[in-house]
Amino acid sequence: MPAKRYLIVNADDFGLSAGVNRGIIRTHEEGILTSASLMVRWPAAAGAARYALQHPRLSVGLHLDLAEWVYRDNQWVPRYQVVAPDDESAVAREVGRQFEAFRGLLGRDPTHIDSHQHVHRNEPVRAVVSQLAQNLSVPLRSFTPQVQYCGDFYGQTGEGDPYPEGISLEGLLMTIQSLPAGVSELGCHPGDDEHLDSVYRMERMQEVAVLCHPQIRAALESQDVVLCSFTDLPRLNLQPVIP
């Protein structure tokens, strides 16, 4: 008998704008979204938190926001920078501020931790954030063996060029078919905000349409892939351990 496959569908950027919140909420209520990661620095964070408090089925983690880069003239350049990512002391202070802001908004700890543009994958941010995740005993994206991260569902290339195949219905169906045994996290960025000041804008609306498409839920059922959230991990006897 094949090993069971579980899927967490997690939306980044919860709280970025009211329109992004709308897209995430719709994808949770009408689609396959089970989880979201909250950006506490942005104006719509309080609205996102209010929704989460009223809908506990949606697990909510902390989406650390330290900087954003864009690809211009054949190189990545900062679009904004909250702190210098190579300044460990500044990173530690800012991570602490954002964590406390999360607790202030939701009255609890995050169910998981990740970061904007995966900045936590590099040192010294990795060390700071790994320690926080370890202290909380929550999963840290890409560093918790029990949860395999899948970033295939994304509508741009590594240089920021459009890649509509990445967020197509056919592409997501293929991704579901190839999921490995155990728990996978599918990252996504749904939204409903055509005026969003972001390098990833119109793609968000396409993500909503695909994640809410009835063929996706039918594919999950036919292939015996079980939707779950980060709060389900203890029940699955897959309590995360940060290496």
N, C-alpha and C positions, 0 to 999 in steps of 0.2 A: 504493500500500500504506500503511495507516495506521501512524502512529508507535507504537512499542512503549510499553506501560504497565507500570510496575513499582510494587509496593506493599510498603512497610515497615509492619508492624503493631506498634506500640510501646506497651507497658504502662507507665504511670507508677506511682510509689509502691512499687516493688520494695523490700522490706525494711521496710515500714511495720508489718507484723505477720506472724506465722506463717500466719494465715489468708489474708492478701493474697498471701503467697508461694505458698500452695497453689493459689489461683486462677490466678495467673500461670503457674505450672509446668504446671498441667493444660491451660491454653489454649495453651501452647507445644507440649506433647506431643500433644494431641488435637485442637487447633484450628489457627488460622492465625497465631498470634503468632510473630513473628520477632525481637523486640527488647524490651528493658526498660530503664527508667531507675531507677537505684538511689538511694534516700534513705539517706544514710550515717548520719544522726543517730539512727535508730530501732532498737529492740532486735533486730529480725529481720534487720538488714542483714548480719550475719555469716553467717546461714543462707542468705540470698540469694546472697551472694558464693560460698559453698561450692558451691551448685548451679551457678552460672555457670561456675566453674572446671572443673567436671566435664562441662559441656555447652557447649562452645565455639561451637556452632551458634547460640546465643542471643547476639546482640550486646548489650552492656551500656553504657549511658551514665550520666552524672551528672545526677540530678534535684535541683537545688539547692533547699534548703528554708530560706527566710528568714523566712517568716510565713504565716499562714493567716487569711482573713477569712470571716465569715458574714454573711448578710443578715438584719438585724433592724430592726424599726421603720422600714422604708423606707430603710435605709442599710446600707452595708457597714461592719462593725466588726471589729477584730482579735480572733481567737480565741486566737492566740498570736503572739508576735513574737520571733524569734531575735536580730535586729538591726533597727534602724530603717532601712527601705528607702531613706530619703532621706539617710542618712549614708554618703557614698561611702567614706570611710576604713574605717568599720566593716563595710560591705558587702564591701570588698576583702579585709579580714582574714578574714571568715567564709567567703567563697568560697574563699580559699586553704586554710583549714582543712578544708573539706569536700572539696576536690580532693585534698589530701594523705591524708585519711581513705580516699577511694576507692582511691588507689594502694596504701595499706596493706592494704586488704581484698583487692584483686584483683591486685596486683603489676604493674599496667599502667595506661595512660591510658584514659579513657573513649572509646567509639567515637562519642559525640555528647554534646551538652549541651542541657538544657532546665531548667525550673524549676517548682516547685509553684505552681499558680494563675497561671502565666505571668508571674511578677513581673519576669522579665528583659526584658520588652517595654518597660518604662518606665525612664527615667533616674532616678538615675545607675547603676542596676543594669545597664542595657543596655550601657553603656560598659565596665564592669568585666568582664562575662561575655563580651562580644564580643572583648575583648582576649585572654582566656583561650582562647576557641575558635580565634582566629586563631593564637595561639602553638602550639596543638596541631594545627592544620589539620584540625579536625573540624567537622561541621555544628552550627550553633546554630539551634534551632527558630525558624521564622518569618523567619530572616534569612539563610538559605542558598538562593540562587536555584535550585540544582539539585534541591532537595527541597521540594516544596510540602506545607505542613501542612494536614491536614483534621481539624477538631475536631467534625465533625457527630455522631459516635457518642458521645453523652453524655446521661445520663438526667435532667438537671435544666435548668431555664431559667436565664437570666442573673440571676434573683433568687433562685435556689435552690429553686424549686418543682418538684415531680415532673414529669417529661416522659418518660413511658414510650415514646412514639413514637420518641424519639431513640435508644433502644437496642433497637428491635424488629428482628425478622428482616427484615421488609419494608423498613424504613428502611435497613438496612445493604445489602440487595440493590440498592436504588436508588442508594446512595452508590457502590457498586462500579461500577454501570453508567455513572455520570456522571464517573468518574475521568478527569482530563486525561492527555494524553501525557506521558511522562517518569516521574519518580519522585515518588510521593506517600507521605507518612507519615500513617497513620491513628492518631490518639491513642485510647487506651482505658484503662480502669481496672478490670480484672477482679480478683475476690477471692472468698474463701470464708470469711467471718468475720462471722457474724450479730451478734457482740458488739462489733464494732469501734467505738471511740469516734471517730466521723467523721460529718460531715454528708452524706457519700456512702457509704452502707453497703449496704443491700439491693440497690441498683442494680448493685453489683459482681457479685453472683451471677447476675443476669439477663444481664450482659455475658458471663460465662463460657459460659452456655448458648447464646447467639447466636453467639459467636465459634467455638464448637465444633460448630455445627450443620452437618450434611453439605451442606445447600443452599448454604452460603457457599462452601465449597471448590469445589463443582460450578459455581457462578456464576463464580468466578475462572477456572476452566479453560475454560468455554464462551466467555468474553469475552476470553480470551487475556491475562489480567492475571497477571503473574509475581510471586510472592512473593519478597522479598529482604530483606536487612538492611543496616545501615549499613556493615558490613564489606565488602559487595559493591560499594560505590560506586566504588572505584578500578578494579575489573574492568570496570565499565560505562562507563569513561572519563567519569565524572561527578564527578571529584574536586572536593569543595566548596571554594568560595572565599568568605570572609566579606567583605562589602562595607565 
